[in-house]
Structures are given as structure tokens and as C-alpha cells.
């Protein structure tokens, strides 16, 4: 799956006027697709606005718990650092 396909698939979960996922990395896309699929089973009203890199860190903006967003961010950073 590519970035545009991911954002189309999750369009109903992206908050209005936001871009969704901005990290164009196939491993990140695959990871988040699996994580979101699991997460919506427990939080049916789940939405996210942006997932992007900012000042060399990953920022996850979502209505999930702080701990969950932080964990997703850390996991994405590990994926991105694998290819360096």
C-alpha cells in the first residue's frame, strides 16, 4: 500500500481539514494499517488528524490515549531509523 492509498482507506477516520499520514514509508504504512485495524476494535470512535515528522521526531495527533500515541510515535521512529 502506498501513502495515498492508506489515507484513502482511512479517510473516514481522518479529522476534517487534516492531511492524515504524511510519512511516505512502506513499513510505516504497513505498521499503522495493522495497528489502526486492531485499535478501532477497542475504540470505535478513533480518529487521527496528522502523523508526521517534526524536528526529527514523530508526532501522532489522534484521539487515542497519550500513551498509545506515544508508543506509535516511538515505533515509527524505530522503523524510520532502521534504514539509516
Residue pairs with C-beta under 8 A, 6 or more apart in sequence:
1 9
1 26
1 29
1 30
1 33
2 24
2 26
2 29
3 21
3 23
3 24
3 29
6 20
6 21
6 29
6 32
6 33
7 14
7 19
7 20
7 21
9 33
10 20
10 21
10 36
10 48
11 20
13 36
13 40
13 46
13 47
13 48
14 20
14 47
14 48
14 49
15 47
15 48
15 49
18 48
18 49
18 50
18 61
19 50
19 52
20 48
20 49
20 50
20 51
21 28
21 29
21 32
21 50
21 51
21 52
22 50
22 51
22 52
22 53
23 29
23 51
23 52
23 53
23 58
23 76
23 80
25 79
25 80
27 79
27 82
28 76
28 79
28 80
31 75
31 76
31 79
32 51
32 72
32 76
35 72
35 75
36 46
36 48
39 46
39 64
39 68
40 46
43 63
43 64
45 63
46 62
46 63
46 64
47 62
47 63
48 60
48 61
48 62
48 63
48 64
49 61
49 62
50 59
50 61
51 58
51 59
51 60
51 61
51 62
51 72
51 76
52 58
52 59
53 59
53 80
57 73
57 77
58 72
58 73
58 74
58 76
58 77
58 80
59 73
60 69
60 70
60 72
60 73
60 76
61 69
62 68
62 69
62 72
64 72
